[in-house]
Amino acid sequence: MKKWLFMVLALALAGCGGGSSEWQTLRVPEGGFAILMRGQPVYFPQQLDTPVGKLSAYLYSSDRPDAYFAVGYTDYPLALAVGAEPDKVFAGARETWLKRIGGATAITTPLKLDGKYPGVQFTATGKYQERDAVLEGRLYLVDQRLYQIVALSRPGEIQQAVVNRYFESFKLIPVEYTEKLQIKPPTVDKK
């Protein structure tokens, strides 16, 4: 009897982990973060014209008929990031997302990442691809780097637990630089 019960339990447990999840960990060492993403995300590097000059932005997104998930980062000039109030940085990024859906912010809540980096969570409603949409986002300022994590879906299409799991999976990891800088000694003109 015990053998039979053990075999049934073992088969049941094996069946629980047998399928592969559509959610996979995306590690971006040069960006200093990891997060769960749905499927294979698409990478979009961009140059943005801003009031402080050109900034490089890096976005990873997963677009499905029922939802859009995106995570990205932008490095601000050190002089701007050190003297800036995080709320002003967050307001600019949040307004950019709101323009995409023609929406208005419903709720904004302050957050802390790892207990020390300032952040904000916001929720907005509007239209995306001519349909009603709910946008939820988290923004974090880590030194001079702004992280943006967003989830966009039709109302009621994605369970809140899925969005929360996505947001909570965002973790900072050590930054690894992928390009090598070669320093050559100066050439001396012997004339």
C-alpha positions, 0 to 999 in steps of 0.5 A: 500500500505504501509503495503504491501511494508513493508512486501515485504521489511521485507521478502527481508531483512530476506532472506538476512541473512537467510543462514549461512556463511561458514566463522566463527570467530575462537577465540583462547584466549590462542593465543591472537587472533581472525580471520574469518576462513572457516569452522571448522579449523584443529589444528596442534601443532608442535615442531620445531627445529630451530637455537635457539632451540626447539620452539612450534608452533600452526597452525589452517588451513582450506583446500579446493579444491580451497584454503588453509587458515592458521593462527598460532603463535610461541613464541620466547625466550624473549632474542631473541625477544627483541634483534632481528630485526623484519625483520630477524624474518619475513625473516625466517618465509617467507622463510619457506612458500616459500619452501612449494611452491618452490616459490620466493617472488614477493612483500613484504610490511611493515605493522603495526598491531594496529598501533604499532606492526611491520608486513610484507605482502608478495605475492609469486608464485610457485607450490602447489600439482603440480599446479600453486599457489599464496601464500599471507601472513601477519606476525606480531611480537607482543612482543615475539610472531610471528603471521602468516596468510596465504592464498594459492590458484590457480591463479584466484581461490579466489577473492582478496576481500575474501583474504583481508577480511580474513587478515583484520579480524585478531584481537588481543584479551586478552590472556587467559591462559587455564591451572591452575598452582598449587603451593604447599609449599615445603615439609620439611623432618623432620629427 
